[in-house]
Amino acid sequence: MLRILNKVIFGFVLLSITILYGCEKTVEIDAPLNEITTPLVFSSDKLASGALAGVYTGLAQSSTQSSDLTVFSSLLADDLNYLGVNPSLVEINSNGYTAVSTFQNTVFSEWYNIIYRANQVIEGLQKYEGTSARVKKQYTAEAKVIRAYCYFNLVNTFGDVPLIKETDVTVTGLLPKETTANIYRQIIEDLTAGKTDLAADYSGSSNTRLGVNKFVATALLARTYLFLGEYQAAESNASEVIASSLYSLIPAENMQTGVWVKDNVESIWQMSSPLNVNNQYTVEAANIMASLPGNPQYDIRSSFIALFEQTDLRRQRWMREYRVGTLVRTIPYKYKYPTNAEAVAANVREAPTVLRLAEQYLIRAEARARIGSNLSGARSDMNMIRVRARSALSTTTDANGLLQEILLENRKEFFCEQAFRWNTIKRTGEADAILTGLKPGFRPVAKLLPIPQANIDANPNLRQTEGY
């Protein structure tokens, strides 16, 4: 790991840094082109803003966040099927990866790259003088929320991993794995700090939803507590987000594109384009639609499509069919534009969405169903999503039946969107039963990706996941 982490050290090597807050700011630094000392970076509020911008930029520019999180997890689960010949995607599609697979190297290193950048901001703000108390508090909290988000994805992808909270690679490069339970404790600690210290609006990100605020931290806490089975806390945090005046569900008539446009009222946290701050399309759409119209590389499984009612707008507006000879292929069509020219021509600016309000309704619905004391509230929350989709409303009064409906609604709402389905079937203990029948050769160990061999070779204290 030491070798890998040395490659991803955040060095502030550019003379100008674009801040992905919906505007551009330039930080002028008279220093060598290949090195800027950390004390200088944190010597003023303006320079510190460049350090924080690097955290956001690194996250948005990572292939893991911008595309692979959705594509890989959708193939790992049972929503999407790969039709091409790329060896890594074939492995992912069949869950046939082994300890010598290589695709996970980028996933592992990119999450830690962002964590390193966040740690450098947290550490630098505390260690060096020059920034105001307001900036120190705000930027530290933002970096902690992003660090928590990265660790959430790491533990749900790899299980136990090293917990790194400092920047000295001579120390961090030799750390052993930490338990998932302890990493979740750190996630909650970081998100709680963010919830406490961040503003309840988007003033810190020029009033765009490209930065994290109090409700980003709160929404991630709701998700985290749901995964931990702490349902009262999940319900409480989701309720805080829902009660905020900042967010509302995009209405049915606008859901085809409205849910995915920049700064829409349903979005809680979005990313800027990883290629250019002014781009209006997403890398995810470009990836999924790369070979269209003639030869789709991906196909939503027909067994999943059959779960939708004919009236369901998600089936009509968030999927797109292509005919290949006598076959019909269906692709995810949440993000609509694979090139910037097409997005500009349509006068639509899409933004990769990390968190949106619909999830909070379904988190609260599931938490209430599992607690069992407010089934009508759980049903009402789920029906909020069904009303928007123009799907039949639920009248179920049985707690277990309602829970199954909520989980199905979660699948329909968030198909091929980040890692929702993959993480959910692992969380609920359904993955083995679902995937064993679907993918010949599936092994339970495949619910976690193997640790990259290069990291194990570089760190004598790092062990491979049991079963690989």
C-alpha positions as CSV (number, residue, x, y, z in Angstrom):
1,M,0.0,0.0,0.0
2,L,2.9,2.3,0.7
3,R,3.9,2.2,-3.0
4,I,0.3,2.9,-4.1
5,L,-0.3,5.7,-1.6
6,N,3.0,7.3,-2.6
7,K,1.6,7.6,-6.1
8,V,-1.6,9.3,-5.0
9,I,-0.2,11.9,-2.6
10,F,-2.0,15.2,-3.0
11,G,0.8,17.6,-3.8
12,F,-1.0,20.8,-4.9
13,V,1.1,20.8,-8.1
14,L,-0.9,23.3,-10.2
15,L,-0.7,27.0,-10.2
16,S,-4.4,27.3,-10.6
17,I,-7.2,25.2,-9.2
18,T,-10.8,25.1,-10.5
19,I,-13.3,24.9,-7.7
20,L,-16.2,22.8,-8.6
21,Y,-18.8,24.9,-6.8
22,G,-20.5,26.1,-9.9
23,C,-18.0,28.8,-10.6
24,E,-14.3,29.0,-11.2
25,K,-11.7,30.6,-8.9
26,T,-8.0,30.9,-9.6
27,V,-5.4,30.6,-6.9
28,E,-2.2,32.3,-7.9
29,I,0.9,30.9,-6.2
30,D,4.5,31.9,-6.8
31,A,6.2,28.6,-6.1
32,P,8.0,25.9,-8.0
33,L,5.9,24.2,-10.6
34,N,6.3,20.7,-9.0
35,E,6.0,21.6,-5.3
36,I,4.1,23.9,-3.1
37,T,4.7,23.6,0.7
38,T,1.8,22.7,2.9
39,P,2.3,25.7,5.3
40,L,1.8,28.0,2.3
41,V,-1.3,26.2,1.1
42,F,-3.0,26.8,4.5
43,S,-1.6,30.4,5.0
44,S,-4.9,32.1,4.0
45,D,-8.6,31.4,3.5
46,K,-8.2,31.8,-0.3
47,L,-5.4,29.3,-0.6
48,A,-7.1,26.8,1.7
49,S,-10.1,27.0,-0.6
50,G,-7.9,25.6,-3.3
51,A,-6.9,22.7,-1.1
52,L,-10.5,21.9,-0.4
53,A,-11.3,22.3,-4.1
54,G,-8.7,19.5,-4.8
55,V,-10.8,17.1,-2.7
56,Y,-13.9,17.8,-4.7
57,T,-12.0,17.8,-8.0
58,G,-10.4,14.5,-7.2
59,L,-13.7,12.8,-6.3
60,A,-15.5,14.2,-9.4
61,Q,-12.6,13.3,-11.7
62,S,-12.2,9.7,-10.5
63,S,-13.5,7.1,-12.9
64,T,-14.9,5.2,-9.9
65,Q,-17.2,8.0,-8.9
66,S,-18.1,9.3,-12.3
67,S,-19.1,6.0,-13.9
68,D,-17.7,2.8,-12.5
69,L,-19.7,2.9,-9.3
70,T,-22.9,2.6,-11.2
71,V,-21.8,0.3,-14.0
72,F,-19.7,-2.1,-11.9
73,S,-22.3,-2.5,-9.2
74,S,-25.2,-2.8,-11.6
75,L,-23.4,-5.7,-13.3
76,L,-22.3,-7.2,-9.9
77,A,-26.0,-7.3,-8.9
78,D,-29.0,-8.5,-11.0
79,D,-30.1,-5.3,-12.7
80,L,-27.8,-5.1,-15.7
81,N,-26.1,-7.6,-18.1
82,Y,-22.9,-7.0,-20.1
83,L,-23.0,-8.0,-23.7
84,G,-19.4,-7.1,-24.7
85,V,-16.0,-8.7,-24.6
86,N,-14.0,-6.5,-22.2
87,P,-12.3,-9.1,-19.9
88,S,-12.7,-7.0,-16.7
89,L,-16.4,-6.3,-17.4
90,V,-17.0,-10.0,-18.2
91,E,-15.4,-10.9,-14.8
92,I,-17.6,-8.3,-13.1
93,N,-20.8,-9.4,-14.9
94,S,-20.3,-13.0,-13.8
95,N,-18.9,-12.2,-10.3
96,G,-15.9,-14.4,-11.4
97,Y,-13.1,-12.2,-10.2
98,T,-10.2,-13.7,-8.2
99,A,-7.2,-12.5,-6.3
100,V,-5.3,-12.0,-9.5
101,S,-8.0,-9.8,-11.1
102,T,-6.9,-6.2,-11.7
103,F,-10.0,-4.0,-12.3
104,Q,-10.4,-3.4,-8.6
105,N,-7.0,-1.7,-8.4
106,T,-8.4,1.6,-9.6
107,V,-11.4,1.4,-7.4
108,F,-9.3,0.8,-4.3
109,S,-6.7,3.4,-5.1
110,E,-9.1,6.1,-6.1
111,W,-11.1,6.0,-2.9
112,Y,-7.9,6.2,-0.9
113,N,-6.6,9.0,-3.1
114,I,-9.7,11.1,-2.1
115,I,-9.3,10.1,1.6
116,Y,-5.6,11.3,1.5
117,R,-6.7,14.6,0.0
118,A,-9.4,15.0,2.7
119,N,-6.9,14.0,5.4
120,Q,-4.4,16.6,4.2
121,V,-7.0,19.4,4.4
122,I,-8.1,18.3,7.9
123,E,-4.6,18.0,9.1
124,G,-3.3,21.2,7.5
125,L,-6.2,23.3,8.8
126,Q,-5.4,22.2,12.3
127,K,-1.7,22.3,12.1
128,Y,-1.0,25.6,10.4
129,E,-2.0,29.2,11.1
130,G,-3.4,31.5,8.6
131,T,-7.0,30.5,8.0
132,S,-10.0,32.1,9.8
133,A,-11.9,30.2,12.4
134,R,-14.9,30.1,10.1
135,V,-13.0,28.6,7.2
136,K,-11.2,26.2,9.5
137,K,-14.5,24.9,10.9
138,Q,-16.3,24.7,7.5
139,Y,-13.5,23.2,5.4
140,T,-12.7,20.6,8.1
141,A,-16.3,19.5,8.2
142,E,-16.6,19.3,4.4
143,A,-13.5,17.2,4.2
144,K,-14.8,14.9,6.9
145,V,-18.1,14.3,5.1
146,I,-16.3,13.4,1.9
147,R,-13.9,11.1,3.8
148,A,-16.9,9.4,5.4
149,Y,-18.5,9.0,2.0
150,C,-15.4,7.3,0.6
151,Y,-15.1,5.0,3.6
152,F,-18.7,4.0,3.2
153,N,-18.0,2.9,-0.3
154,L,-14.8,1.2,0.6
155,V,-16.3,-1.0,3.3
156,N,-19.3,-1.9,1.2
157,T,-16.9,-2.9,-1.6
158,F,-14.0,-4.5,0.1
159,G,-15.1,-5.2,3.7
160,D,-12.4,-4.6,6.3
161,V,-9.8,-2.1,5.0
162,P,-7.1,0.1,6.6
163,L,-8.5,3.1,8.4
164,I,-6.3,6.1,7.4
165,K,-6.7,9.4,9.1
166,E,-3.3,11.0,8.6
167,T,-0.9,11.8,5.7
168,D,2.4,10.3,6.8
169,V,2.7,7.5,4.3
170,T,5.5,5.9,6.2
171,V,2.8,5.1,8.8
172,T,-0.3,4.7,6.7
173,G,1.5,2.6,4.1
174,L,2.0,-0.1,6.8
175,L,-1.4,-0.1,8.4
176,P,-3.3,-3.4,8.8
177,K,-7.0,-3.8,8.1
178,E,-9.5,-2.2,10.5
179,T,-12.8,-3.9,11.2
180,T,-15.8,-2.7,9.3
181,A,-17.5,-2.0,12.6
182,N,-14.7,0.4,13.6
183,I,-14.7,2.1,10.2
184,Y,-18.5,2.6,10.5
185,R,-17.8,4.3,13.9
186,Q,-15.4,6.7,12.1
187,I,-18.0,7.3,9.4
188,I,-20.6,8.3,12.0
189,E,-18.1,10.5,13.8
190,D,-17.2,12.3,10.6
191,L,-20.8,12.8,9.5
192,T,-21.9,13.9,12.9
193,A,-19.2,16.6,12.8
194,G,-20.4,17.6,9.4
195,K,-24.0,17.8,10.5
196,T,-23.0,19.9,13.5
197,D,-20.6,22.3,11.8
198,L,-21.9,22.9,8.3
199,A,-24.5,25.4,7.2
200,A,-28.1,24.3,6.5
201,D,-28.0,25.9,3.0
202,Y,-25.6,25.9,0.1
203,S,-23.9,29.2,0.8
204,G,-20.6,27.5,1.1
205,S,-20.8,26.3,-2.5
206,S,-22.0,29.5,-4.2
207,N,-25.6,28.2,-3.8
208,T,-25.1,25.2,-6.1
209,R,-25.6,21.6,-4.9
210,L,-22.0,20.7,-5.8
211,G,-20.8,21.1,-2.3
212,V,-21.7,19.4,1.0
213,N,-23.8,21.0,3.7
214,K,-25.5,19.9,6.9
215,F,-28.2,18.0,5.0
216,V,-25.7,16.1,2.9
217,A,-24.1,14.9,6.2
218,T,-27.6,14.1,7.6
219,A,-28.7,12.2,4.5
220,L,-25.5,10.1,4.6
221,L,-26.1,9.5,8.3
222,A,-29.6,8.2,7.5
223,R,-28.1,5.8,5.0
224,T,-25.3,4.7,7.3
225,Y,-27.7,4.0,10.2
226,L,-30.0,2.0,8.0
227,F,-27.0,-0.2,7.0
228,L,-26.1,-0.6,10.6
229,G,-29.7,-1.6,11.6
230,E,-30.1,1.4,13.8
231,Y,-33.5,2.2,12.5
232,Q,-34.6,4.9,15.0
233,A,-31.5,6.9,14.1
234,A,-32.1,6.3,10.4
235,E,-35.7,7.4,10.6
236,S,-34.8,10.5,12.6
237,N,-32.0,11.7,10.2
238,A,-34.1,11.0,7.1
239,S,-37.0,13.0,8.7
240,E,-34.7,16.0,9.2
241,V,-33.8,16.0,5.5
242,I,-37.4,15.6,4.4
243,A,-38.6,18.4,6.7
244,S,-36.1,20.8,5.2
245,S,-37.5,23.5,2.9
246,L,-34.6,22.9,0.6
247,Y,-35.8,19.7,-1.0
248,S,-38.9,18.4,-2.8
249,L,-39.6,15.6,-5.2
250,I,-39.5,16.5,-8.9
251,P,-43.1,16.1,-10.2
252,A,-44.1,13.3,-12.5
253,E,-44.4,15.5,-15.6
254,N,-40.8,16.6,-15.2
255,M,-39.1,13.4,-14.0
256,Q,-37.8,12.3,-17.4
257,T,-34.9,14.8,-17.3
258,G,-35.7,16.9,-14.2
259,V,-34.3,14.5,-11.6
260,W,-30.9,14.7,-13.3
261,V,-30.4,18.3,-14.1
262,K,-28.0,20.5,-12.2
263,D,-29.3,22.1,-9.0
264,N,-32.8,20.6,-9.2
265,V,-34.8,20.7,-6.0
266,E,-34.7,16.9,-5.4
267,S,-30.9,16.7,-5.5
268,I,-29.1,16.9,-2.2
269,W,-25.5,16.4,-3.4
270,Q,-24.3,16.5,-7.0
271,M,-20.9,16.3,-8.8
272,S,-19.5,18.6,-11.4
273,S,-18.4,17.1,-14.7
274,P,-15.1,15.2,-14.3
275,L,-13.8,16.6,-17.6
276,N,-14.7,20.3,-17.6
277,V,-16.6,22.4,-15.2
278,N,-18.7,23.7,-18.1
279,N,-19.7,20.4,-19.5
280,Q,-23.4,19.6,-19.5
281,Y,-23.4,15.8,-19.9
282,T,-22.2,12.9,-17.8
283,V,-19.4,10.4,-18.2
284,E,-21.9,7.7,-17.0
285,A,-24.2,8.4,-20.0
286,A,-21.2,8.4,-22.4
287,N,-20.1,5.0,-21.0
288,I,-23.4,3.3,-21.2
289,M,-24.3,4.7,-24.6
290,A,-20.8,4.4,-26.2
291,S,-21.7,1.9,-28.9
292,L,-25.2,3.0,-29.7
293,P,-27.4,2.8,-31.6
294,G,-26.0,-0.2,-33.4
295,N,-24.6,-2.5,-30.7
296,P,-25.6,-2.0,-27.1
297,Q,-23.0,-3.2,-24.6
298,Y,-25.5,-3.3,-21.7
299,D,-29.0,-4.7,-21.3
300,I,-31.3,-4.4,-18.3
301,R,-32.4,-7.9,-17.4
302,S,-35.9,-8.7,-18.7
303,S,-36.8,-10.3,-15.3
304,F,-36.3,-6.9,-13.7
305,I,-38.2,-5.0,-16.4
306,A,-41.2,-7.4,-15.9
307,L,-41.5,-6.1,-12.3
308,F,-42.8,-2.7,-13.5
309,E,-46.4,-1.9,-14.2
310,Q,-47.1,-0.6,-17.7
311,T,-48.0,2.8,-16.3
312,D,-44.8,3.2,-14.3
313,L,-43.0,6.3,-15.6
314,R,-39.6,4.9,-14.5
315,R,-40.1,2.1,-17.1
316,Q,-41.1,4.6,-19.7
317,R,-38.7,7.5,-19.1
318,W,-35.7,6.0,-17.3
319,M,-35.1,3.1,-19.8
320,R,-34.6,3.1,-23.5
321,E,-35.0,0.3,-26.0
322,Y,-32.8,-0.5,-29.1
323,R,-33.6,-3.2,-31.6
324,V,-30.7,-5.4,-32.7
325,G,-31.9,-7.7,-35.4
326,T,-34.8,-9.6,-33.8
327,L,-33.7,-8.7,-30.3
328,V,-34.7,-5.8,-28.1
329,R,-32.0,-4.4,-25.8
330,T,-32.9,-2.0,-22.9
331,I,-30.4,0.3,-21.4
332,P,-30.5,2.7,-18.4
333,Y,-31.6,6.1,-19.6
334,K,-31.5,8.2,-16.5
335,Y,-28.8,10.4,-17.8
336,K,-29.7,11.2,-21.4
337,Y,-26.7,12.8,-23.1
338,P,-23.5,11.0,-24.0
339,T,-21.8,14.1,-25.5
340,N,-21.7,17.7,-24.6
341,A,-22.9,18.7,-28.0
342,E,-26.2,16.8,-27.5
343,A,-26.7,18.2,-24.0
344,V,-26.1,21.8,-25.3
345,A,-28.4,21.3,-28.2
346,A,-31.2,20.1,-25.8
347,N,-30.4,23.0,-23.5
348,V,-30.1,20.6,-20.6
349,R,-27.3,20.6,-18.1
350,E,-27.1,17.2,-16.3
351,A,-25.1,16.7,-13.1
352,P,-24.0,13.4,-11.6
353,T,-26.2,12.9,-8.6
354,V,-24.9,11.4,-5.4
355,L,-27.8,12.0,-3.0
356,R,-31.5,12.8,-3.8
357,L,-34.6,13.2,-1.7
358,A,-36.4,10.0,-2.9
359,E,-33.8,7.9,-1.0
360,Q,-34.6,9.6,2.2
361,Y,-38.3,8.8,1.9
362,L,-37.5,5.1,1.3
363,I,-35.0,5.0,4.1
364,R,-37.6,6.4,6.5
365,A,-40.2,4.0,5.1
366,E,-38.0,1.0,5.6
367,A,-36.9,2.1,9.1
368,R,-40.5,2.6,10.1
369,A,-41.5,-0.7,8.7
370,R,-38.7,-2.5,10.6
371,I,-39.5,-0.7,13.8
372,G,-43.2,-1.6,13.3
373,S,-44.8,1.2,15.3
374,N,-45.7,3.5,12.4
375,L,-46.7,1.3,9.4
376,S,-49.1,3.9,8.0
377,G,-46.2,6.4,8.0
378,A,-44.0,3.8,6.3
379,R,-46.7,3.2,3.6
380,S,-47.2,6.9,3.1
381,D,-43.5,7.5,2.5
382,M,-43.3,4.7,0.0
383,N,-46.5,5.9,-1.7
384,M,-44.8,9.3,-2.2
385,I,-42.5,7.6,-4.6
386,R,-45.2,5.6,-6.2
387,V,-47.4,8.6,-6.8
388,R,-44.6,10.3,-8.6
389,A,-44.0,7.2,-10.7
390,R,-47.7,6.8,-11.4
391,S,-47.6,3.3,-9.9
392,A,-50.4,1.8,-7.9
393,L,-50.6,2.9,-4.3
394,S,-50.0,0.4,-1.6
395,T,-52.7,-0.6,0.9
396,T,-50.7,-3.2,2.7
397,T,-51.1,-3.4,6.5
398,D,-48.8,-6.4,7.2
399,A,-45.4,-5.3,8.4
400,N,-43.4,-7.9,6.5
401,G,-45.4,-7.5,3.3
402,L,-44.9,-3.8,3.5
403,L,-41.2,-4.2,4.0
404,Q,-40.9,-6.3,0.9
405,E,-42.8,-3.7,-1.1
406,I,-40.5,-1.0,0.2
407,L,-37.4,-3.0,-0.8
408,L,-38.9,-3.5,-4.3
409,E,-39.7,0.1,-4.6
410,N,-36.1,0.9,-3.7
411,R,-34.9,-1.4,-6.5
412,K,-37.3,0.2,-9.0
413,E,-36.4,3.8,-8.1
414,F,-32.6,3.3,-7.9
415,F,-31.9,0.7,-10.6
416,C,-28.6,1.3,-12.3
417,E,-27.8,4.2,-10.0
418,Q,-24.6,4.1,-8.1
419,A,-24.4,1.0,-5.9
420,F,-28.0,0.9,-4.5
421,R,-29.1,-2.6,-5.6
422,W,-25.7,-4.3,-5.0
423,N,-25.4,-2.8,-1.5
424,T,-29.0,-3.5,-0.7
425,I,-29.0,-7.3,-1.5
426,K,-25.8,-7.7,0.5
427,R,-27.2,-5.7,3.4
428,T,-30.5,-7.7,3.5
429,G,-28.7,-11.0,3.2
430,E,-30.3,-11.8,-0.2
431,A,-27.2,-11.7,-2.4
432,D,-26.3,-15.4,-2.2
433,A,-29.7,-16.7,-3.0
434,I,-30.3,-14.2,-5.8
435,L,-27.0,-14.5,-7.5
436,T,-26.4,-18.3,-7.1
437,G,-29.5,-19.0,-9.2
438,L,-28.6,-16.3,-11.8
439,K,-24.8,-16.6,-12.3
440,P,-23.3,-20.1,-12.6
441,G,-20.2,-20.3,-10.4
442,F,-21.1,-17.5,-8.1
443,R,-19.4,-17.9,-4.7
444,P,-20.4,-16.1,-1.5
445,V,-16.9,-14.5,-1.2
446,A,-17.7,-12.5,-4.3
447,K,-19.9,-10.2,-2.3
448,L,-16.6,-8.4,-1.6
449,L,-13.9,-7.6,-4.1
450,P,-10.4,-8.9,-3.4
451,I,-7.8,-6.5,-2.1
452,P,-5.5,-5.5,-5.0
453,Q,-2.4,-7.7,-4.9
454,A,-0.1,-4.7,-5.5
455,N,-1.2,-3.2,-2.2
456,I,-0.7,-6.5,-0.4
457,D,2.8,-6.8,-1.9
458,A,3.7,-3.3,-0.7
459,N,2.3,-3.7,2.8
460,P,3.4,-6.7,4.8
461,N,0.7,-6.0,7.4
462,L,-2.2,-6.1,4.8
463,R,-3.9,-9.5,4.3
464,Q,-6.1,-10.7,1.5
465,T,-9.8,-11.1,2.1
466,E,-10.6,-14.6,3.3
467,G,-11.7,-16.9,0.5
468,Y,-9.5,-15.3,-2.2
